[in-house]
Amino acid sequence: MPKTGENYPCGPCELPLECNSCGTIITEENVINEACTEECDICDYCGIGKCPDCGEHWHCGGCI
């Protein structure tokens, strides 16, 4: 079962996770790990990983 902010608050974060914005399952194979060009709210546990579909940072919930 993918971890989400509702059922896995405050990390530690591990993929796969379900994107909180669009519902895409983010895996080690499809996560985008690029530095941001703008200032972003980045989860202390999850780091810079982003959803491959919507581009939002993934996080486990309750830990930004």
C-alpha positions as CSV (number, residue, x, y, z in Angstrom):
1,M,0.0,0.0,0.0
2,P,1.5,3.4,-1.0
3,K,2.2,5.7,1.9
4,T,0.4,9.0,2.0
5,G,0.2,11.9,4.4
6,E,-3.0,10.4,5.9
7,N,-1.6,7.0,6.8
8,Y,2.1,7.7,7.2
9,P,2.7,11.0,8.9
10,C,6.2,12.4,9.7
11,G,8.4,10.0,7.9
12,P,10.8,8.3,7.5
13,C,9.9,8.5,3.8
14,E,10.4,5.6,1.5
15,L,9.2,5.2,-2.1
16,P,6.7,4.2,-3.4
17,L,4.6,7.1,-2.3
18,E,1.3,8.4,-3.7
19,C,1.5,12.0,-4.9
20,N,-0.7,14.2,-2.6
21,S,-1.5,16.4,-5.6
22,C,-2.4,14.1,-8.5
23,G,-2.4,10.6,-7.1
24,T,0.5,9.2,-9.2
25,I,2.5,6.5,-7.6
26,I,6.0,7.8,-7.3
27,T,8.8,5.1,-7.5
28,E,12.6,5.0,-7.5
29,E,12.4,4.6,-11.2
30,N,10.2,7.6,-12.1
31,V,10.9,10.2,-9.3
32,I,12.5,13.5,-10.5
33,N,15.5,14.4,-8.4
34,E,16.5,17.8,-9.7
35,A,17.4,20.9,-7.8
36,C,14.7,23.6,-7.8
37,T,15.0,26.8,-9.8
38,E,12.6,28.6,-7.5
39,E,12.1,28.5,-3.7
40,C,10.1,25.5,-2.7
41,D,8.7,24.0,0.5
42,I,10.8,20.8,0.7
43,C,10.0,18.1,3.2
44,D,12.8,17.6,5.8
45,Y,12.6,13.8,5.4
46,C,11.9,13.5,1.6
47,G,14.3,16.0,0.1
48,I,14.0,17.3,-3.4
49,G,12.1,14.5,-5.1
50,K,9.2,15.5,-7.4
51,C,6.3,13.7,-9.0
52,P,7.0,12.8,-12.6
53,D,3.4,13.8,-13.7
54,C,2.6,17.0,-11.9
55,G,6.0,18.1,-10.7
56,E,5.0,18.7,-7.1
57,H,7.5,17.7,-4.4
58,W,6.5,14.4,-2.7
59,H,6.4,14.1,1.0
60,C,5.1,11.8,3.7
61,G,2.8,14.3,5.3
62,G,3.2,16.5,8.3
63,C,6.9,17.1,7.9
64,I,7.5,20.2,5.8
